[in-house]
Amino acid sequence: MSGEGGITSLVLHEGDAVLLGVFGELDAFTGPELCKVVTGCLAQRPARLVMDVSGVSFCDASGLTALLKAREAAVQSGTCLVLAGVQPALQRILAITHLDTVFGLRPQTGPTPHTGPAAA
């Protein structure tokens, strides 16, 4: 478990997927930490990276940028990135910015054999 930079993350492995739990506020201060954690996850070359954001209590424009950087890194690695456990506040931000169509979204958490649309 990592807690640097004001955001906490927990990485679990299940088959060919990595589950990344993210907790706290996602903003200009914590976005770079999230990007470091995602880079570490992608270095393992998983088929899927399921980012459980159910513990994200706040997300601003910088947080959205961090999520987009994570998606771009996943695409470059050939990994499908899925956001799971998206809470109503974050869902609203993603819908307003039309990023809900960019990310694969799942209401539940945890990797499954079929994670929906690829992040490519």
N, C-alpha and C positions, 0 to 999 in steps of 0.2 A: 504494500500500500504506500502510496506517495502522498505527501501533503505539502509540498513546497509551493510557494507563490500564492497561497490562499485557496487553492483548489485541491480537493482530495480525489485520488483515482485508485481504482482497484482493477488489476488485470487478472483474468482467469482464462485458461485454455480449455477448449472442448473440441476434440477432433481436429478438423482443419479450420476451426474458427477461433477467434480471440474475442472475449467479452471484456469490454472496457467500461467500468462503472465510473461515472463522473458525478462529483458532489460539490456543491457550493455555487459561488457566483462566477459566471463566465463573462469576463470583461477585459479591458486593456491590460490589467495586471496579471490575470490568470490565463489568458489566451496563449501566451508563449509557452507556459508550462504544459498546457494541454497538447500543444504542437510537439513538444519534446516527447511526451508520453506516447502519442500516436506514432511518431517516428520510430520509437523503440518497438512498438507493437508490429509495425509494418516490416521492420528488419527481419522478423521471423517468417515473412512471406505467407501469411495465412490466406486462405481462399476468401474468408469473410472476416470483417471487423465489425462487430456489433457494439455500438456505443450506446450504453444505457444512460440516458440523460434524465432519468426520473428524479435524480437527486439535485438537479440544477435548479437553484432557487431564483436566479436572475440571469438574464442574458441581454447585453446591449449590442450595438453595432460591431464593436471590437470582438465580442464573443461570436457573432455570426461570421465575422472574418476568419476567426480561428477554426470554426466548423468548416468553412469553405476551403481553407488551407488543408485541413485534414482530408477532406474529400478529394482534393486535387492530388495530394500525396498518395492516397489509396488508388486513384485511377492510374497514376504513373507506376504503381507497384503491381497493377493487375488485380487488386483486391476490391471486393464488393464492400462498400461501407453502408451500414444501415444504422439509422437512429432509432432506438427503442425506448419505450417508456416516456414518450414526449408528453409533457404536462400541458394543460390548456394555455397557460401564458406563453410558453415557447411555441406551441402549435399556432397560436394567433400571429406571433411575429413571423414565423415561417410562411404562413399563408399570406400575410400582408405583403411580404417581400417576394412572394412566389417561389420561395426556396423549398416549399413543400413538394414541388414538382421536381426538384433537383435531387433531393435526398430520398433514399428508400426509407420509409417510415413504418414502424411497427408499434402497436400500442403496448404489447407485452415485452418483457425483457428476456434475455438469454438466447443463445444461438439455437437455431433450428435448421433442419436440412434445407428448407426453402425460405429464403429471406426476402423475397419480393424482387422489385426491380434492381438491376445492377446499377452501380454508381457510375458506370461508364457513360 
